[in-house]
Amino acid sequence: MMRLGRAGARALRGPLRWGPGGAAPARGAEVLVGAPGGESGGIAEILMNRPHARNSLGKVFVNELFSALERLRFDEKVRVVVFKSEVKGVFCAGADLKEREKMDDAEVGLFVKRLRNLMDEIAALPVPTIAAIDGYALGGGLELALACDLRVAASSAKMGLIETTRGLLPGAGGTQRLPRCVGVGLAKELIFTGRQIDGHQAFSMGLVNHTVPQNDEGDAAYQRALTLAKEILPQAPVAVKMGKLAINRGIEVDIASGMAIEGMCYAQNIPTRDRQEGMAAFREKRPPRFIGK
């Protein structure tokens, strides 16, 4: 596996390292990518490791996340991305308020815009993304999870868009992605009250796809997210990417326009070698061997 950094978020398991002389620079965001051919080959992990600030989203950490996303976007080996915390008991505590209170109004506006852009970049990754929520995911931390395609939470995890309790409102996509996830009424209630909910409550309202009892290691959601990622991994990569694109674009328009988007995505998949392989495997009664071409 390749590693990037240790301080906040990692970026790439494998035989290579970022940094001069093979040394991994101190970072808050590191990406790990499974070695080709292994059980986890094609699964990338963005590991958030900023323990002194509970993975809060400060300027440097946000820059590291942008860099990790940029690297993953063009890595053809990557088929699924899992967001995981290396800090026990917390996924991401939201914005770094200690840093924020030192900013003037103009700086706050610019930084929140950058946070919004970060969440958009996560949502725009072409491959499926999974947030493994093993602890607190508050404010910007929950907005980060909402930007992912799928979410898995430990039953003991705590989630909430708590900005109104700090005199703010969600500014990194929360007012838009939460209603699309749980419905307008529930989203308004959660945002207006700033309420925190646990994994069971999040599952009951559709905020997370799965909830699991926490284990002694404190990584139950991560383990379930890996299982989910491995279920996606064998499927035809181009078809999965086109399916994600069709859903994401189609949900924003009327049904007729959505059907047109689906048709365009389907048309891009028709000439792929993987589609031909899928048909051949069905005819020959064997598992398909997809290559992402």
Summary of the structure (lengths in Angstrom):
residues: 293
radius of gyration: 19.3
end to end distance: 23.8
largest distance: 65.8
contacts: 1034
relative contact order: 0.10
helix: 46%
strand: 17%
